[in-house]
Each structure stands twice: as C-alpha cells, then as structure tokens.
Amino acid sequence: MPDLWLGDRQLGDRASKSRDREVSLAVVRPRHLIVICGATATGKSGLAMQLAQRLSTVIFSADSRQVYREFDIGTAKPSLADRQQVPHYLIDICDPTELLTLADYQQQAQILLSQLSAATATPALLVGGTGLYIKSIVRGLQIPRVAPQPELRSQLTELGQAFCHRLLQSVDPIAAEKIHPNDQVRTLRALEVFYVSGQPISQQQGEQPPAYPILQIGLEAEPEKLLQRIEQRTTQMIADGFVAEVETLCHKYGTDLPLFSTLGYQEIKQYLAGEFSLGEATENIVLHTRQFAKQQRTWFHADPTIDWFDADAPDLVDRVWQQIQQFLSANADFRPAQGLNC
C-alpha cells in the first residue's frame, strides 16, 4: 500500500499536527471515490474493512471526533489491529485542545485523495457519519477560510440574536434570507466571516463538484435493530474501559474541554461528577445516540445520489460489492486530468 504524505510528514495511524495543514494541493485528481455513509452503529467501519481488503485500498475517515488524539473508545475508532491490517487516514490528526475546522478537514482530505491517485489506480474509500465532512468532498463545498473568532462571537452574542440577525440583513441580505432569525450559530458565523474577511459569506460559499466518479453507499437499519446495535456498542464501550478513558482525559485536560460536551463523553463525565449512576449514564448514552442517529438519517436521506442498503442483510457485502463492480465497470474509461479541482 502506498505511503501518503502531508507536507513533509508521512501519514499513517498518526497524522500531522495543525501546522502541517497549510500545504498546497497536489495536482492529480482521484480516479474514483467510494463513500460509505449512514447513521452511527450501522456497521460502516466493518463493511469498509471488508471492501478495502477486496479493493486493496486504504480508508479515509469522515468522522469529526475521530480526528482527535486520545479520544478513542467513545468515538468508536477502528482498532489498532484493523488499522494495521488496512491503513486508515484522517484519524488522530490533531490534539484535543486544537480546533479542526471543516475547511481544514477538506484540505487534508483533498491532498491525501490526490496522493492516493498519484500512487495507485485503486479507488479511494471515504467512510463515516459526519455529513458535512462527506459533503465537503463529494459536493466540493467552497468554504470561507475564516477561523473561529471567540472574542468577536462573544461580543456579538452580548448584542442578542434579534439584533445580530438584523445586522446580518444589513451587511449580507442574501445570507440573512437563508438563515432563520433564531439560528444563532449560523448568524454568528455569517457575521464573523463578514467582519474578518470584509466580504459577505454568501459571496464566498458555493459548490464545485469534483470531476471524478463518485459512488455513495448508505447503510440503514430498522429502528428496533438499530437500537439493539446501539445498546450492544454502548455496553461494549463501557466494558472496554470508556469510564477510565474519560476520567484520564478529564484529569489531563480539565472538564471544560469542548469534546467533553459531545455524545458519550458528556454522560460519563456526569457520572464521574456524581450526577448519575453508571446505569443511568449508559441509558442516557443510548437515548442520545438514538436521537443523533435519527438526525444523521434525515441528513443523508436528503441526498438522492446515495444508494441505500440494509445493514442487517446477510448478503450485504456481496450486494455492495456487486454495486461497486458495476460502478467501476461503468467508469472504467475515466482518467484523472490535471488540475486543482479534487
């Protein structure tokens, strides 16, 4: 399997830190991209492992928490054994105290996809449940290169959401029309981009879809079966030492780290603080994971280009493999052109 590099650092299970992100994009487009997406606990990683072995390729993660080092059990990272068997990228690429923006992720993913194409003719696998990560690659989102500005956001927040949305209407009416008056997050982001760059966010956004062929495979499960999957995975996480992981990370980074407000880590942090019993914390993880899975399902089903498969079908791998073979056969004549649109 080819070695991939970002800047002057070779990437494997541990990738470069944030300073390596400022790297010019390679000028080779990927040949084919196969996406495995869907709600949490639908078996995306397991399917991807089997497909990667059949295709003799690598796996690129599309998970917004697996990018952070040390947050392992609660993010359901692939095991070290799996990563030794099939190279995984875009996992463990920044420290928990760093912020990886969507633009950062997109840039790193595009660089690595280009390098894979330059090294081998095999298709790339992009696997995960973070819809925006996948969309940034599949749709070629044009993302304003403006880093979060905590101080500016704090000042704007003090003005109140109603005032901020009226302010947005005056500086970027196009964005204001698309953003609900009660959507504080998007309102603040739009104002932030305007004040930092001097240009409306509506003029900096858009899509430039890549030229290479893309196949999107979605996994879904019936609600009751998905619940069983979530319960089993949560129980396994606890058995694997999830509580000890959270306790260690809390001592190392403090309990105010933003990652401790994410699914699983927040509930175990509350257990450690004496707010719940371990059983109650586990039940809350299951409940909140079900709610999150429903949101993911809604997101992905809005994309009509995704081919859906039953995650519990006994012949799942063979059916998906047949779809991939048809996709590769239909696009056998495609050859990557030179350019930056990757």
N, C-alpha and C positions, 0 to 999 in steps of 0.2 A: 504494500500500500504506500503511495507517495507521501513524503513528509510535506506538511503545509507550513507556511511561514507568515508572520505578520510583522512587518518591519524587519528587524534583524533577529527576531526571536522565533524559534521553531515552536509550533503549537502541537500539543498533544492533550493529555488529560488536564494539564495546567497550561493556560494560555497567557499571553502578555498582559501586563497591567495597563492602566488607563493611558499612560504616556505613550504607549505604542499605537494608540488609535489613530494618530494623525499621520496616516500613510496614504500616499496616492494610490488610487485604484489601479489594479492590473488592467491590461488592455485586451484580455481574451474573454469572450463570453462563454458561459457554460453551454454544454451541448443539450442536456435535458435536465429537468428538475422534477423530482417526485416528492410530493408533500404528503405526510401522514398527520392528520389533524383530528380534532374531536374533543369532547369533554374529558375531564380528568377521570382516571380509573377505567378507561375503556380499553386499555391494553395497547396503546400506541407504541410504547417502547419495546414490548415483546414482539409485536409484529415487525417493527423496524429492524430488530436484530436479525430475524429470520430472512427478511428481504435483503438486508445488507450483505449477509453471507452468500446468498444466491447471486447477488449482483457484483460481489467482490468490491464493494464501495464503502464509504465512510458515512457517518451520521452527523448532521448539523442540528444542534438543539435549537428549538424555538420556545424556550421557557424563560420567563422573566425573572424567576428566582434561582434557577439552576446556574445562572451566570455568576452567582456569588459564592466565594470560597467558604468552606466550613459549615454552611447551611446545607446539610446533606440528607439526613433521614426525612425531615419534614417536607423537603422538596421532591422526594422520590427520585433522587438522582440515580442514573444507571450504576450498577455495582462496579467495583474495580475489576472484577472478573469479566464483566461484559465489555468494559472499556479496553481491557487488554485484548479481548477477542476481536472486537470491532472498534477502530478508532472513532472517538467522539470529539466534536469541536463545539466551541461556544458554550462550554461548561467550565466553571471555575476561572473566569476571565477577569474578575475584579474582586477587591476586598469588600467586606460587608459595610465598611464606612464610606465607600465610594458610591457615586451615583452613575449608573449606566443608562443613558437616555436612549430613546427609540432611534435617534439618528446615529448614536454610537453603535448600537447593535446592527443597524442596517449596513453601516460602512464596513464593519468587521465581517459580516456575513457575505457581502458582495465581494470583498477581497478574497476570502477563502474559496468561495464558489468559483471565482475566476482562476485561482491557482489550481484547483482540482481539475478544471477543464484543460489547463495547460499541461497537466501531468498525465492524464488518463482520459480515455474515451467513455468511461463508465458514467452513468447518470448519478446525480447527487441526490441524497435523501435529506429532506428538511422535516424535522419531527417535533411536534409539541402542541401545546394547547393555548399559547398566548396569541390570540387572534391578530393583534396589531403587529407583532413581530412577523408573522407569516404574511400579512397583508403588505407590509413594507417591502417585502421581497417580491411577492407574486404580482402585486399591482404597481410596483415601482413608485411608492409614495415619495413625493418631494416634500422634505421635512425642513422647516426653518432651523438653521444651525444656531439656535439661541439657547444657551444653557439656562437652567432654572436660576432665578434671582430671588433668593429667600427674603432679602431685605425689602425689595420692591414689592413682592407679593404681600408681605406683612403690612406695608403702608397702604396698599390698595385695599386689603381686607378691612382695615380700620375705617375706610370710607363707606363700607356697606355694599352689598351686592346690587341693590337697586341703582345706586349712584354709579357703580362701576359699569353696569350694563348700559346706562345712558351715556357714559363716557365713551364706551366702545362704539355706540351708534354714531358718535360724532367723528371718531377717528377711522373707523372701519365699518361702515354701514352694511357691507356685504357679509362680513363675519357675524355682525350683530343679528342679522336676519336669520342666520342659520343656527345661532346659539340661543337656547331657551333662556329667558330672563332669570330663571332660578339656577342655572348651571354655573355655579361659581368657579369650578375648576377650569372649564373651557374659557370662561370670560377672563379670568386672571391670566391664563396662558396667552390669549389673544392680545391683551393689553401689554403683557410682558414683552412679547415679540415686537410690538409696535414701538415701545419706548426704548428698547435696546437696539433694534436694527434701523429704526426710522422708517420702516415700511410696513404696511398692513399685512397681517398674516394671510389674508385672503389672496394677496398677490404672490405669496411665497409657497402656497400649497398647490397641490395638483397630483397628477399621476403620469408616469411614463413607463408603461408596462414593458417588461423585458421582451426581447425578440425571440428568445429560445423557447421551445415547447415545454409546457408545464402540465403535469397530471396531479390532481388533488384527490387524495383518498381520505374519506371521512369515516370514522368509526363511531357507532352509536349503539346503545343498549336499551332494552326495555326498562322503564323506571324501577321495577322491583329487582331486576337483575343488576342494575347499576347500583342500587342501594346495597345489595349483597357485596358487590365488588368494593364499594367504599368502606363498608364495615370491616371486611376482611383486610383491606390495606391499612386502615387505621389501627386495627388490632396488631397487625404485623409491625407497624412503625413503633408502637409502644414496646412490643417485645424486643425490637432491635435496638432499643436504648434512646428513644426520642426524648424522654424526660431528661436523661443525663446530658444529651446534646444541648437542649435548651438551657439547662442550668449552667453548663460550662460556658456557653456563649453569653449568657446574662452577666456572669461574673467578669468575663473578658471585656465586653463592650458596653455594659450598662443596659438597663431595661428600656431606655428611651430610644434605642436604635429602631428606625422605621421598619425594618424587617420583622421585628417582634410584634408588629400590628397586623401581620399577614396570617393567612389561614394556617391553622395548626399551631404555630408558634405563639400566637396570642392566647389561645386556650390553655396551652401548657404553662405559659408564663402566669396566667391567672391561677392555675392550680398551685404553682410554686409559691405564689403570694398568699395562699390560703383562702382564696375566694371560692374555689370549688373543690370537690373531691376529684380524684383521678377518673373515677367512673363518669362523673358529670362532665368533666373536661373532654373525655373521649366522646360522650354523646353529643356535645356541642360541636366537636370537630366533624362528626358525621353529618350533623344537621347543616352546618355551614358549608361543608363540601358539596352536599346535595344542592344547596341553593346556588353555589358557584357553578356547578355542572350545568344547571338549568340556564344560567346566563351564557355560558360557553356555547351550549347547544343553540340558543337563539341567535348568537353571533354568527356561528358557522353556517346555520341553515339560511342565512340571508344571502349567502354566496351560491348562485345557481350552478357554478362550474365544478362544485365538489361532487364526486361520485361516492355515494354512501353505501356502507357495508355493515352487516350485523356483527357486532363484536363477539357475539357468542355462537356464531355459526361454526359447526365442526369443521367445515371445509374453507374457513376464512382465508387462510394463507394461500391455498390453491386458487381461490376465486380472485383474490387481489393480484396474485402472480399472473394469472391469465389476462387481467386488465392491463397490467404493466407491459406484458409482451405485445399486446395489441397496440398500445401507445408507442412503444419503441419501434415496432414494425411500421406504423403509420408515419413516423417521423424519422425513418432510417436515413433519408437523404439530407437531413438538416446538418449544416456545418456552421460552426460559430464564425461570425465575422469579427473584424477588428473594431474596437470602439469602447466607449465607457459605459454604455447602457447595459449594465449587468444587474 
